[in-house]
Amino acid sequence: MGEKTINILNLWTNIFIALYFVILTAERIQSLVRAGSNKALLTDGLHNYMAGLCILSFVGTIAILIARAASSNSHVQLILLSAAVGCILLSGMVHTEYTIPGIQFGAYGVLIVAMLLKVITQQDVLTTGRRVFILLYIVAFSMAIPVVYASEIKNKLAFHITESVVSFALVILFVVMFYALFAGQYSVITHPAFIVFALIGDAMVLALRWSEKINWFVLVALAAAVVLWIVGIIINKPLLK
């Protein structure tokens, strides 16, 4: 792959990441505005948390992106970009009123495309097939992050606290994986602590709400992530550095 092609792919990577920020932020703002207009924004403790997290997410993302723009160090810029990607994602992991899932998935979709383009340009890290395989693992892992939903189960307070903590923590782990992917540090991505935490955290979230509703999306994504992690470790172990 020539330098010109790599530069073009890097340009499109940046464009898709920018689209991720724009699309997700727009969807989150419309949800908060509509919920506020219809007096459905601050109805209880959980909704107060979700609205507060969204606002802090917006402020934090803007601050991080400004800091990134002011930095001239490429390594620091990558760290700050990864942090910004995760910071705005926190707002997308809470189901506020008038959420539009289709638009959210569109935002996540363009981010995945950006990650794929980055993987394609990393010619000196593993083989293309192995890199793509690990990317699939990251995608499955990210899909296994539970969205914070309101519940009416008997122990709903415990459930709301558990799902909020697990969701927040898994977003942080995704940020680390995102950074490692863009830095070409693939051995970090497959660290067993990540998938073990996802298994334990998701298991608690799924179990607490099992009697009310089975979150098949998270369950299937988690199962896929586990399978991909196991297979990925087997095929990449001799090559991961």
C-alpha positions as CSV (number, residue, x, y, z in Angstrom):
1,M,0.0,0.0,0.0
2,G,1.5,3.3,-1.1
3,E,1.9,6.4,1.1
4,K,-0.7,8.3,-0.9
5,T,-3.3,5.6,-0.3
6,I,-2.5,5.5,3.4
7,N,-2.9,9.3,3.6
8,I,-6.3,9.1,1.9
9,L,-7.4,6.3,4.3
10,N,-6.2,8.3,7.3
11,L,-8.2,11.3,6.0
12,W,-11.3,9.3,5.8
13,T,-10.7,7.8,9.2
14,N,-10.7,11.3,10.7
15,I,-13.8,12.2,8.7
16,F,-15.7,9.2,10.0
17,I,-14.6,9.8,13.6
18,A,-15.8,13.4,13.3
19,L,-19.2,12.1,11.9
20,Y,-19.4,9.9,15.0
21,F,-19.1,12.9,17.3
22,V,-21.6,15.0,15.3
23,I,-24.2,12.3,14.8
24,L,-24.2,11.0,18.4
25,T,-24.1,14.5,19.9
26,A,-27.0,15.6,17.8
27,E,-29.1,12.5,18.7
28,R,-28.4,13.0,22.4
29,I,-29.2,16.7,22.3
30,Q,-32.6,16.1,20.6
31,S,-33.4,13.5,23.2
32,L,-32.7,15.8,26.1
33,V,-34.5,18.8,24.5
34,R,-37.6,16.8,23.7
35,A,-37.6,15.2,27.2
36,G,-37.2,18.5,28.8
37,S,-40.0,20.1,26.8
38,N,-42.3,17.3,27.7
39,K,-41.3,17.3,31.4
40,A,-39.8,13.8,31.1
41,L,-36.2,14.6,31.8
42,L,-35.8,14.8,35.6
43,T,-38.6,12.5,36.8
44,D,-36.6,10.5,39.3
45,G,-33.1,9.7,40.6
46,L,-32.2,7.5,37.6
47,H,-33.3,10.1,35.0
48,N,-31.5,12.8,37.0
49,Y,-28.3,10.6,36.7
50,M,-28.8,10.0,33.0
51,A,-29.4,13.7,32.2
52,G,-26.5,14.8,34.4
53,L,-24.2,12.2,32.7
54,C,-25.2,13.4,29.3
55,I,-24.4,17.0,30.2
56,L,-21.1,16.2,31.8
57,S,-20.3,14.0,28.8
58,F,-20.8,17.0,26.4
59,V,-18.7,19.3,28.5
60,G,-16.0,16.7,29.0
61,T,-15.8,15.9,25.3
62,I,-15.5,19.5,24.3
63,A,-12.8,20.1,26.9
64,I,-10.9,17.0,25.8
65,L,-11.1,17.9,22.1
66,I,-9.9,21.5,22.8
67,A,-7.0,20.1,24.7
68,R,-6.2,17.8,21.8
69,A,-6.3,20.6,19.3
70,A,-3.8,22.5,21.6
71,S,-1.4,19.6,21.8
72,S,1.4,19.1,19.3
73,N,2.4,15.7,20.5
74,S,0.9,12.9,18.4
75,H,0.9,10.4,21.2
76,V,-0.9,12.8,23.5
77,Q,-3.3,13.6,20.7
78,L,-4.2,9.9,20.3
79,I,-4.8,9.5,24.0
80,L,-7.1,12.6,24.1
81,L,-8.9,11.4,21.0
82,S,-9.6,8.0,22.5
83,A,-10.7,9.7,25.8
84,A,-13.1,12.0,23.8
85,V,-14.6,9.0,21.9
86,G,-15.3,7.3,25.2
87,C,-16.5,10.5,26.9
88,I,-19.3,11.2,24.4
89,L,-20.1,7.4,24.3
90,L,-21.1,7.6,28.0
91,S,-24.0,9.8,26.9
92,G,-25.1,7.2,24.4
93,M,-25.1,4.4,27.0
94,V,-28.1,5.9,28.9
95,H,-31.6,5.5,27.5
96,T,-33.1,8.9,28.0
97,E,-36.6,9.6,26.9
98,Y,-37.0,10.1,23.1
99,T,-33.8,8.2,22.3
100,I,-33.6,7.3,18.6
101,P,-31.6,4.0,18.5
102,G,-31.3,4.0,14.7
103,I,-29.4,7.2,14.7
104,Q,-27.2,6.1,17.6
105,F,-26.3,2.9,15.7
106,G,-25.5,5.1,12.7
107,A,-23.0,6.9,14.9
108,Y,-21.5,3.7,16.2
109,G,-21.4,2.4,12.6
110,V,-19.2,5.2,11.3
111,L,-16.9,4.8,14.2
112,I,-16.5,1.1,13.4
113,V,-15.7,2.1,9.8
114,A,-13.0,4.5,11.1
115,M,-11.5,1.7,13.1
116,L,-11.6,-0.6,10.1
117,L,-9.8,1.9,8.0
118,K,-7.1,2.3,10.6
119,V,-6.7,-1.5,10.8
120,I,-6.2,-1.6,7.0
121,T,-3.4,0.9,7.1
122,Q,-1.5,-0.9,9.9
123,Q,0.5,-3.0,7.5
124,D,3.4,-3.6,9.9
125,V,1.2,-5.0,12.7
126,L,0.2,-8.7,12.4
127,T,-1.5,-9.7,9.2
128,T,-4.6,-8.0,7.8
129,G,-6.8,-11.0,8.6
130,R,-5.6,-11.2,12.2
131,R,-6.1,-7.4,12.7
132,V,-9.6,-7.6,11.3
133,F,-10.4,-10.5,13.6
134,I,-9.3,-8.5,16.7
135,L,-11.4,-5.6,15.4
136,L,-14.4,-7.9,15.3
137,Y,-13.7,-8.8,18.9
138,I,-13.6,-5.1,19.9
139,V,-16.9,-4.5,18.1
140,A,-18.6,-7.4,19.9
141,F,-17.1,-6.2,23.2
142,S,-18.5,-2.7,22.6
143,M,-21.9,-4.1,21.7
144,A,-21.9,-6.0,25.1
145,I,-21.8,-2.7,27.0
146,P,-25.2,-2.5,28.6
147,V,-27.3,0.6,28.0
148,V,-28.7,2.0,31.3
149,Y,-32.5,1.4,31.2
150,A,-35.2,2.2,33.8
151,S,-36.6,-0.9,35.4
152,E,-39.6,-1.7,37.6
153,I,-38.2,-4.9,39.2
154,K,-38.4,-5.3,43.0
155,N,-34.8,-4.5,43.6
156,K,-34.6,-1.7,40.9
157,L,-32.3,0.5,42.9
158,A,-29.7,-2.2,43.1
159,F,-30.2,-2.9,39.4
160,H,-29.9,0.7,38.4
161,I,-26.7,1.2,40.4
162,T,-25.2,-2.0,39.0
163,E,-26.0,-1.4,35.4
164,S,-24.7,2.2,35.7
165,V,-21.4,1.2,37.2
166,V,-20.9,-1.7,34.8
167,S,-21.8,0.4,31.8
168,F,-19.5,3.2,32.8
169,A,-16.6,0.8,33.5
170,L,-17.0,-1.1,30.2
171,V,-16.9,2.2,28.3
172,I,-13.6,3.0,30.0
173,L,-12.2,-0.4,28.9
174,F,-13.5,0.2,25.4
175,V,-11.5,3.5,25.4
176,V,-8.3,1.6,26.3
177,M,-9.0,-0.9,23.5
178,F,-9.7,1.9,21.0
179,Y,-6.4,3.6,21.9
180,A,-4.5,0.3,21.7
181,L,-6.0,-0.4,18.2
182,F,-5.0,3.0,16.9
183,A,-1.6,2.7,18.5
184,G,-1.1,-0.8,17.1
185,Q,-0.7,-2.4,20.5
186,Y,-2.9,-5.4,19.9
187,S,-1.6,-7.4,22.8
188,V,-3.4,-4.9,25.1
189,I,-6.7,-5.5,23.4
190,T,-6.7,-9.2,24.1
191,H,-5.8,-8.8,27.8
192,P,-8.0,-11.3,29.8
193,A,-8.9,-8.8,32.4
194,F,-11.2,-7.0,29.9
195,I,-13.3,-10.0,28.9
196,V,-13.4,-11.3,32.5
197,F,-14.8,-8.0,33.8
198,A,-17.3,-7.9,30.9
199,L,-18.4,-11.4,31.8
200,I,-18.9,-10.7,35.5
201,G,-20.4,-7.2,35.0
202,D,-22.9,-8.3,32.3
203,A,-23.8,-11.4,34.2
204,M,-24.9,-9.3,37.2
205,V,-26.8,-6.9,35.0
206,L,-28.5,-9.7,33.1
207,A,-29.3,-11.7,36.2
208,L,-30.9,-8.8,38.1
209,R,-33.3,-8.0,35.3
210,W,-33.8,-11.6,34.0
211,S,-37.3,-11.9,35.5
212,E,-38.5,-8.7,33.9
213,K,-36.7,-8.8,30.5
214,I,-33.8,-10.8,29.0
215,N,-31.4,-8.4,27.2
216,W,-30.7,-10.7,24.3
217,F,-28.7,-8.1,22.5
218,V,-26.1,-7.9,25.3
219,L,-26.3,-11.6,25.9
220,V,-25.5,-12.5,22.3
221,A,-22.8,-9.8,22.0
222,L,-21.1,-11.0,25.1
223,A,-21.2,-14.6,23.9
224,A,-19.7,-13.5,20.6
225,A,-17.0,-11.5,22.3
226,V,-16.0,-14.5,24.5
227,V,-15.8,-16.8,21.4
228,L,-13.8,-14.2,19.4
229,W,-11.5,-13.6,22.3
230,I,-10.8,-17.3,22.7
231,V,-10.2,-17.9,19.0
232,G,-8.2,-14.6,18.7
233,I,-5.9,-15.7,21.5
234,I,-5.3,-19.0,19.8
235,I,-4.5,-17.6,16.3
236,N,-2.6,-14.5,17.5
237,K,-0.7,-15.7,20.5
238,P,2.5,-16.5,18.5
239,L,2.4,-13.1,16.8
240,L,1.2,-10.6,19.4
241,K,4.0,-8.4,20.7
